[in-house]
Amino acid sequence: MPQMAIGSPVKNKKATLSKPDKLGAISQTFTRVFGKKSTAIDSKCCDELDDDLSSDVVQEPESLTDPLLQLISLQKASGSWDMDSSVANVLGKTDDQLANMMPKGVDKAVWATLLALLWLYGFQLEARDEWQLVAMKAASWIQAQKVGCVPQCVQAGNALLGCQVQQETLGL
């Protein structure tokens, strides 16, 4: 499956704490873990940890960088997605590209939900166990909308995203 470049690359930031901040962080962690304050934590302890802390890299949480988790987090409780820039970013498209390819007379939420389904089946098939229920809920929501032009939407969505997912595969 083709991989898509989504958003900006994760920037690694070095952890830079002053000695008092390090002591405070270590003391707070000790208190949280052991349930009591430590009087043994001093600046010597901090000096010994300097090498470790200076090499630590702070990573963004996976949910902020994984497009699958981003898309899943944008699904509404109803099973639909809104057509907005967050969805466009996950799909690797602009708002204008989504709007320009949307078939006439189609509700924006139906279009966004159909695009999300196409993207899941077209680019995230290897992670199907993670999103299968999300997709089922989305397909049920689209069916409840009684959309008459699903075949045209699937065709336009495939053209926009560059995939070849069949309507039957989507459960529609």
C-alpha positions in Angstrom: 0.0 0.0 0.0 1.3 3.5 -0.7 2.3 5.6 2.3 1.2 9.2 2.6 3.2 12.0 4.1 0.9 13.6 6.6 1.5 16.9 8.4 4.9 18.1 9.5 7.6 15.8 10.7 7.9 15.1 14.4 10.4 17.5 15.9 12.6 16.1 18.7 13.4 18.5 21.5 16.2 18.0 24.0 15.1 18.1 27.6 16.8 21.0 29.2 16.1 21.5 32.9 18.0 23.6 35.4 19.4 21.9 38.4 16.6 23.1 40.8 14.0 22.0 38.2 15.6 18.5 37.9 15.6 18.2 41.7 12.0 19.2 41.9 11.0 16.8 39.2 12.9 13.9 40.8 11.4 14.7 44.2 7.9 14.9 42.8 8.3 11.6 41.1 9.7 10.0 44.2 6.8 11.3 46.2 4.3 10.1 43.7 5.8 6.6 43.4 6.6 6.0 47.1 4.0 8.1 48.7 6.5 10.1 50.9 9.0 12.9 50.5 12.6 12.1 50.2 15.3 14.0 52.0 18.1 12.1 50.3 17.7 13.7 46.9 20.4 16.3 46.5 22.4 18.1 43.8 24.9 15.2 43.6 22.1 12.9 42.5 21.2 15.5 39.9 24.8 15.6 38.6 24.8 11.9 38.1 21.6 12.1 36.1 22.8 15.0 33.9 24.2 12.7 31.3 20.9 10.7 31.1 18.6 13.7 31.0 20.6 15.6 28.4 20.4 12.6 26.0 16.6 12.1 26.6 14.4 13.1 23.7 10.9 14.3 24.2 8.6 12.7 21.6 5.2 13.9 20.6 2.5 11.4 21.6 1.7 8.8 18.9 -1.9 10.0 18.6 -0.6 13.4 17.4 1.5 11.9 14.6 -0.3 8.7 13.5 -2.8 9.6 10.8 -5.0 6.5 11.6 -5.4 7.6 15.2 -6.0 11.2 14.1 -8.8 10.1 11.7 -10.4 7.8 14.3 -10.3 10.6 16.9 -12.2 12.9 14.4 -15.1 10.5 14.0 -18.3 11.8 15.6 -20.4 9.6 17.9 -22.9 9.2 15.1 -20.3 7.5 13.0 -19.8 10.4 10.6 -17.0 12.8 10.0 -17.2 16.5 9.4 -15.6 17.9 6.3 -13.0 20.2 7.8 -9.3 20.9 7.5 -8.4 18.2 10.1 -9.9 15.5 8.0 -8.3 17.0 4.8 -4.9 17.0 6.5 -5.2 13.3 7.5 -6.2 12.4 3.9 -3.2 14.4 2.6 -5.5 16.9 0.8 -6.5 20.5 1.1 -10.0 21.8 1.9 -10.3 23.0 -1.6 -9.4 19.7 -3.1 -12.1 18.0 -1.0 -14.7 20.6 -1.9 -13.9 20.6 -5.7 -14.2 16.8 -6.1 -17.4 16.5 -4.0 -20.3 15.5 -6.3 -23.1 18.0 -6.6 -25.9 17.7 -4.2 -24.0 15.5 -1.7 -24.0 16.4 2.0 -20.6 17.5 3.3 -20.7 15.0 6.2 -21.6 12.1 3.8 -18.7 13.1 1.5 -16.2 13.4 4.4 -17.4 10.0 5.9 -17.2 8.3 2.5 -13.6 9.7 2.0 -12.6 8.5 5.5 -13.9 5.0 4.6 -12.1 5.0 1.3 -8.9 6.1 3.0 -9.1 3.4 5.6 -9.7 0.6 3.0 -7.2 2.1 0.5 -4.3 3.0 2.8 -4.7 1.4 6.2 -5.8 -2.2 5.3 -3.0 -3.7 7.3 -4.4 -2.1 10.4 -8.0 -3.3 9.7 -8.4 -4.9 13.2 -7.9 -1.4 14.7 -10.5 0.4 12.6 -13.0 -2.2 11.5 -15.7 -1.2 14.0 -15.2 2.5 13.2 -15.8 1.7 9.5 -18.9 -0.4 10.2 -20.4 2.5 12.2 -19.5 4.9 9.4 -21.1 2.6 6.7 -24.2 2.3 8.8 -24.5 6.1 9.2 -24.1 6.6 5.4 -26.8 3.9 4.7 -29.2 5.7 7.2 -28.8 8.9 5.2 -30.4 7.2 2.2 -27.8 8.7 -0.2 -28.8 8.0 -3.8 -25.4 8.8 -5.5 -23.1 6.5 -3.5 -21.6 5.0 -6.7 -20.7 8.5 -8.0 -19.2 9.4 -4.6 -17.1 6.3 -4.4 -15.8 6.9 -7.9 -15.0 10.6 -7.2 -13.4 9.7 -3.8 -11.2 7.0 -5.4 -10.1 9.5 -8.0 -9.3 12.1 -5.3 -7.4 9.8 -3.0 -5.8 7.7 -5.7 -7.1 4.4 -4.7 -9.4 1.7 -6.2 -11.8 0.6 -3.5 -15.1 -1.0 -4.6 -18.4 0.2 -3.1 -19.2 -3.4 -1.9 -15.9 -3.4 0.1 -17.1 -0.4 2.0 -20.3 -2.3 3.1 -22.5 0.2 1.2 
